[in-house]
Amino acid sequence: MPSQLPSKICEVCGLPFNWRKKCKKNWDQVKYCSERCRKNKKSTSFGSPKI
């Protein structure tokens, strides 16, 4: 059931995402919900105060 899967918040877009089978070996290191967010990690600073 999808509701029993662990989830995290994406560091770039701030949206929640669930555990995926392809992330089974390194779930603790997963920070981004998608390749798009992973590639945009430097251009967006979600959670940081904007000055």
Secondary structure as UniProt FT lines:
FT   HELIX           2..4
FT   STRAND          7..9
FT   TURN            11..13
FT   STRAND          16..18
FT   HELIX           21..29
FT   HELIX           35..39
FT   TURN            40..43
FT   TURN            46..47
//
